[in-house]
Amino acid sequence: MPFVTVKSNGGPHDDTAYVAGWEMGALDAQLRTAASVRAENLTVQVHTANIPQVDLLAMKHGFTVEHFAYEDCPNWSEVAFTRSAKDADD
C-alpha cells in the first residue's frame, strides 16, 4: 500500500519517520494480540533501525526479545519474541 501523505508524494510527513511509526504501530498490535492469546513465541522482520523501539514494545507486552540483522541485508533484522518467564506463570 502506498503512503500518500509522505513528502516523496507531496505530503507533509517525513517518509522515514512515517514508515517507522507505521511499522512499530503494526508490531504493537501484533504483540498485543499475541499477549492476549498467551502466545509463547512470535517471529517478525523489522527495519534494523527500529530495534531499540522493538525492545521497549517487547517489555510492554511481557516478551523477551532476541534479534539479528541479516548478513546479506543489514537494514532488516529478524526478531524473535518469547513470553517472559514471569508472564508465563500468569
Backbone hydrogen bonds in HBPLUS format (Angstrom, degrees):
<---DONOR---> <-ACCEPTOR-->    atom                        ^
c    i                          cat <-CA-CA->   ^        H-A-AA   ^      H-
h    n   atom  resd res      DA  || num        DHA   H-A  angle D-A-AA Bond
n    s   type  num  typ     dist DA aas  dist angle  dist       angle   num
A0013-HIS N   A0005-THR O   3.11 MM   8  6.12 165.3  2.13 157.2 155.9     1
A0009-ASN N   A0006-VAL O   2.91 MM   3  5.53 155.6  1.96 118.5 126.5     2
A0011-GLY N   A0006-VAL O   2.81 MM   5  4.50 154.9  1.87 129.6 121.5     3
A0007-LYS N   A0013-HIS O   2.72 MM   6  5.56 144.0  1.85 165.4 158.1     4
A0010-GLY N   A0007-LYS O   2.89 MM   3  4.81 163.3  1.91 113.3 112.8     5
A0018-TYR N   A0014-ASP O   2.97 MM   4  6.02 158.1  2.02 154.4 161.2     6
A0019-VAL N   A0015-ASP O   3.00 MM   4  6.24 164.1  2.02 156.6 160.1     7
A0020-ALA N   A0016-THR O   3.00 MM   4  6.20 163.4  2.03 150.0 154.8     8
A0021-GLY N   A0017-ALA O   2.93 MM   4  6.09 162.1  1.96 148.8 153.6     9
A0022-TRP N   A0018-TYR O   2.92 MM   4  6.12 158.0  1.97 148.4 154.9    10
A0023-GLU N   A0019-VAL O   2.87 MM   4  6.05 166.3  1.89 153.6 157.3    11
A0024-MET N   A0020-ALA O   2.94 MM   4  6.12 165.1  1.97 152.4 156.1    12
A0025-GLY N   A0021-GLY O   2.90 MM   4  5.94 150.1  1.99 143.3 151.8    13
A0026-ALA N   A0022-TRP O   2.97 MM   4  6.17 158.3  2.02 150.2 155.7    14
A0027-LEU N   A0023-GLU O   2.98 MM   4  6.22 154.5  2.04 143.2 150.8    15
A0028-ASP N   A0024-MET O   2.87 MM   4  6.00 155.4  1.93 142.2 148.9    16
A0029-ALA N   A0025-GLY O   3.11 MM   4  6.38 155.9  2.17 144.1 149.7    17
A0030-GLN N   A0026-ALA O   2.98 MM   4  6.31 155.6  2.04 147.0 154.0    18
A0031-LEU N   A0027-LEU O   2.86 MM   4  6.09 165.2  1.88 158.6 161.8    19
A0032-ARG N   A0028-ASP O   2.91 MM   4  6.07 152.6  1.99 145.6 153.6    20
A0033-THR N   A0029-ALA O   3.02 MM   4  6.22 161.0  2.05 148.1 152.6    21
A0034-ALA N   A0030-GLN O   2.85 MM   4  6.10 163.4  1.87 150.5 155.8    22
A0035-ALA N   A0031-LEU O   2.84 MM   4  5.96 158.5  1.89 147.3 152.8    23
A0036-SER N   A0032-ARG O   2.97 MM   4  6.15 152.8  2.04 143.1 150.8    24
A0037-VAL N   A0033-THR O   3.08 MM   4  6.35 144.7  2.21 151.4 159.6    25
A0039-ALA N   A0034-ALA O   2.81 MM   5  5.03 163.1  1.83 158.4 156.7    26
A0038-ARG N   A0035-ALA O   3.07 MM   3  4.81 156.0  2.13  99.0 105.5    27
A0083-ARG N   A0040-GLU O   2.87 MM  43  5.01 156.7  1.92 142.2 144.1    28
A0042-LEU N   A0081-PHE O   3.05 MM  39  5.06 142.4  2.19 137.9 139.8    29
A0081-PHE N   A0042-LEU O   2.69 MM  39  5.06 178.9  1.69 168.4 168.7    30
A0044-VAL N   A0079-VAL O   2.92 MM  35  5.35 156.6  1.98 150.3 157.2    31
A0079-VAL N   A0044-VAL O   2.78 MM  35  5.35 167.5  1.79 165.2 166.0    32
A0046-VAL N   A0077-SER O   2.95 MM  31  5.50 155.7  2.01 153.0 160.6    33
A0077-SER N   A0046-VAL O   2.83 MM  31  5.50 162.4  1.86 165.1 170.8    34
A0050-ASN N   A0047-HIS O   2.90 MM   3  5.62 160.2  1.94 122.8 129.2    35
A0048-THR N   A0075-ASN O   2.81 MM  27  5.16 164.2  1.83 121.8 127.4    36
A0051-ILE N   A0048-THR O   3.12 MM   3  5.54 171.2  2.13 120.2 121.8    37
A0053-GLN N   A0050-ASN O   3.00 MM   3  5.45 124.5  2.31 113.0 126.7    38
A0054-VAL N   A0050-ASN O   2.96 MM   4  6.22 151.9  2.04 151.5 160.4    39
A0055-ASP N   A0051-ILE O   3.02 MM   4  6.29 156.3  2.08 159.8 163.4    40
A0057-LEU N   A0053-GLN O   2.99 MM   4  6.32 156.8  2.04 152.7 159.3    41
A0058-ALA N   A0054-VAL O   2.91 MM   4  6.14 156.4  1.97 153.7 160.0    42
A0059-MET N   A0055-ASP O   3.17 MM   4  6.45 162.6  2.20 147.0 150.5    43
A0060-LYS N   A0056-LEU O   2.97 MM   4  6.17 160.9  2.01 148.3 154.0    44
A0061-HIS N   A0057-LEU O   3.14 MM   4  6.35 147.6  2.25 146.6 153.3    45
A0063-PHE N   A0058-ALA O   2.80 MM   5  4.79 172.2  1.81 143.4 141.8    46
A0062-GLY N   A0059-MET O   3.17 MM   3  5.11 165.0  2.19 104.8 109.5    47
A0084-SER N   A0062-GLY O   2.84 MM  22  5.55 177.7  1.84 142.1 141.9    48
A0064-THR N   A0082-THR O   2.70 MM  18  5.26 162.2  1.73 160.4 162.2    49
A0082-THR N   A0064-THR O   2.95 MM  18  5.26 159.3  2.00 142.2 147.5    50
A0066-GLU N   A0080-ALA O   2.99 MM  14  5.28 150.3  2.08 144.1 153.6    51
A0080-ALA N   A0066-GLU O   2.79 MM  14  5.28 169.0  1.80 164.0 167.5    52
A0068-PHE N   A0078-GLU O   3.07 MM  10  5.62 150.8  2.15 151.0 160.1    53
A0078-GLU N   A0068-PHE O   2.93 MM  10  5.62 154.0  1.99 164.8 159.6    54
A0070-TYR N   A0076-TRP O   3.06 MM   6  6.17 166.2  2.08 158.6 158.7    55
A0073-CYS N   A0070-TYR O   3.11 MM   3  5.06 148.3  2.22  99.4 109.1    56
A0076-TRP N   A0073-CYS O   3.03 MM   3  5.94 169.2  2.04 132.3 134.9    57
A0087-ASP N   A0084-SER O   2.99 MM   3  5.19 126.7  2.29 102.1 116.3    58
A0088-ALA N   A0084-SER O   2.86 MM   4  6.05 134.3  2.07 150.2 164.6    59
A0088-ALA N   A0085-ALA O   3.23 MM   3  5.04 131.0  2.49  91.6 104.6    60
A0090-ASP N   A0087-ASP O   3.27 MM   3  5.32 147.9  2.38  99.5 108.5    61
